[in-house]
Amino acid sequence: MLRVVLDTNVFVSALLSKTGLPAHMLDAWRAGQYLLITSPPIITEIKRVLETPRIRKRYFITSVDIEELIILLEKDALIVPGHTDVKNAVPDDPSDEMFLACAVEAAADFIVSGDRHLLELSEYKGIPIITVTEFEEKLARST
């Protein structure tokens, strides 16, 4: 089974549009098509972004929506510590390094992101960094 780390922007996009491709990626995870890997720093980041007043007000995201996502992640995703040293791997945005650390610790097959800093790397320590569209294509081929 594919082991995949999703960037925060995938989770946020999935909540903003329940019918978009990111939402379909979460549905595929829930359907057991791949193993989602995350870490406490990533979960904290997801919660922080979703709780920003601008996001909550503009997209009508409730505290219940956020809590349900966090509970789902804590219950059904593979959680690794996320402490692997990847310092200076993303000099233009060090906050993105949490995704690399998570992927390395879990021996992930892919990092899926919409973040240009990560996508510009294209891979890290042999782990491809791809878009949601590219991941959807890979999932379609593997099923």
MIVEXDO-803205 format. One line per field, with one value per residue (C-alpha): x, y, z; chain; residue number from 1. Coordinates in Angstrom, 3 decimals. Example, Ala and Ser with C-alpha at 12.3 -4.5 7.8 and 13.67 -1.06 7.14 Angstrom:
<rs>
X <- [12.300_13.670]
Y <- [-4.500_-1.060]
Z <- [7.800_7.140]
chaine <- [A_A]
num <- [1_2]
</rs>
This chain:
<rs>
X <- [0.000_1.233_2.464_1.654_2.234_-0.243_0.674_-1.560_-2.887_-4.434_-6.399_-7.483_-8.578_-10.495_-12.523_-13.085_-14.504_-16.079_-16.245_-12.741_-9.770_-8.225_-11.510_-11.426_-7.901_-9.155_-12.044_-9.543_-7.607_-10.789_-11.587_-8.232_-6.567_-3.411_-1.939_-1.931_1.106_1.248_2.955_2.040_3.659_1.566_-1.639_-0.887_-0.310_-3.571_-5.494_-3.747_-4.500_-8.122_-8.691_-7.553_-10.469_-10.144_-10.499_-13.262_-15.362_-14.905_-15.517_-17.888_-15.623_-16.880_-15.037_-16.823_-15.425_-11.916_-12.275_-13.705_-10.737_-8.219_-9.912_-9.968_-6.247_-5.348_-7.459_-6.836_-3.548_-0.113_1.457_5.232_7.083_8.297_11.615_14.062_16.623_16.021_17.322_17.978_16.196_13.734_15.678_12.931_10.276_11.672_8.132_7.710_10.458_7.969_6.548_9.977_10.778_7.501_8.045_11.603_10.627_7.782_9.619_6.792_6.253_5.073_4.604_1.510_1.501_0.393_3.212_5.674_8.649_8.112_7.172_10.339_12.362_10.555_11.946_13.674_15.911_14.286_10.709_8.865_6.976_3.952_0.724_-2.744_-3.467_-0.342_-1.226_-4.755_-3.303_-1.001_-3.896_-6.016_-3.229_-2.664_-6.304]
Y <- [0.000_3.483_5.535_9.225_12.516_15.277_18.925_21.205_22.907_19.609_19.284_22.931_22.684_19.486_21.271_24.355_22.364_19.022_18.127_19.135_16.907_17.350_16.162_13.140_12.396_12.322_10.101_7.734_7.553_6.805_4.103_2.443_3.219_4.484_4.912_8.523_9.472_12.558_13.920_16.062_19.155_18.671_18.156_21.308_23.229_21.987_23.047_26.440_27.248_26.113_28.153_31.436_33.878_34.686_31.013_30.213_33.242_33.150_29.428_28.806_26.213_25.353_24.180_20.852_20.527_21.127_18.799_16.001_16.229_16.207_13.203_11.365_12.002_10.942_7.797_6.578_8.001_6.618_9.206_9.502_11.900_14.204_15.021_13.907_16.632_18.071_21.534_23.789_21.455_24.255_27.471_29.732_28.268_26.235_25.578_23.176_20.963_19.239_17.390_16.177_15.006_13.112_11.476_10.395_8.921_6.927_5.885_7.506_6.795_10.351_13.823_15.437_19.215_22.382_24.360_25.706_25.469_21.745_21.128_22.910_20.293_17.584_14.938_14.629_11.692_9.684_10.571_12.244_15.456_15.653_17.578_16.335_15.805_13.683_11.650_11.078_9.697_7.373_6.157_5.510_3.404_1.414_0.369]
Z <- [0.000_-0.866_2.075_1.557_3.362_2.496_2.841_4.919_1.793_0.652_3.909_3.844_0.211_0.993_3.657_1.511_-1.388_-0.577_-4.282_-5.360_-6.067_-2.583_-1.033_-3.348_-2.100_1.492_0.405_-1.249_2.030_3.985_1.428_2.151_-1.178_0.535_4.010_5.170_7.209_9.371_12.481_15.490_13.901_10.748_12.728_14.722_11.487_9.950_13.040_13.209_9.563_9.751_12.910_11.387_11.471_7.760_6.729_9.219_8.335_4.571_4.166_7.085_8.703_12.152_15.225_14.737_11.173_12.464_15.441_13.293_10.925_13.778_15.434_12.111_11.609_15.142_14.838_11.294_10.018_10.783_13.063_13.277_15.600_12.817_14.464_11.757_11.075_7.613_8.457_5.446_3.027_2.175_2.792_1.385_3.714_6.629_7.911_4.970_6.351_8.693_5.687_4.639_8.174_8.360_4.971_5.769_9.143_7.616_4.438_2.451_-1.207_-1.944_-0.543_-2.088_-2.055_-3.770_-2.170_-4.717_-2.337_-1.933_-5.558_-6.718_-4.833_-6.887_-4.514_-1.178_-0.285_-3.052_-2.074_-4.965_-4.213_-6.491_-7.007_-6.102_-9.809_-10.247_-7.174_-8.420_-11.660_-9.720_-7.582_-10.666_-12.178_-8.985_-8.458]
chaine <- [A_A_A_A_A_A_A_A_A_A_A_A_A_A_A_A_A_A_A_A_A_A_A_A_A_A_A_A_A_A_A_A_A_A_A_A_A_A_A_A_A_A_A_A_A_A_A_A_A_A_A_A_A_A_A_A_A_A_A_A_A_A_A_A_A_A_A_A_A_A_A_A_A_A_A_A_A_A_A_A_A_A_A_A_A_A_A_A_A_A_A_A_A_A_A_A_A_A_A_A_A_A_A_A_A_A_A_A_A_A_A_A_A_A_A_A_A_A_A_A_A_A_A_A_A_A_A_A_A_A_A_A_A_A_A_A_A_A_A_A_A_A_A]
num <- [1_2_3_4_5_6_7_8_9_10_11_12_13_14_15_16_17_18_19_20_21_22_23_24_25_26_27_28_29_30_31_32_33_34_35_36_37_38_39_40_41_42_43_44_45_46_47_48_49_50_51_52_53_54_55_56_57_58_59_60_61_62_63_64_65_66_67_68_69_70_71_72_73_74_75_76_77_78_79_80_81_82_83_84_85_86_87_88_89_90_91_92_93_94_95_96_97_98_99_100_101_102_103_104_105_106_107_108_109_110_111_112_113_114_115_116_117_118_119_120_121_122_123_124_125_126_127_128_129_130_131_132_133_134_135_136_137_138_139_140_141_142_143]
</rs>
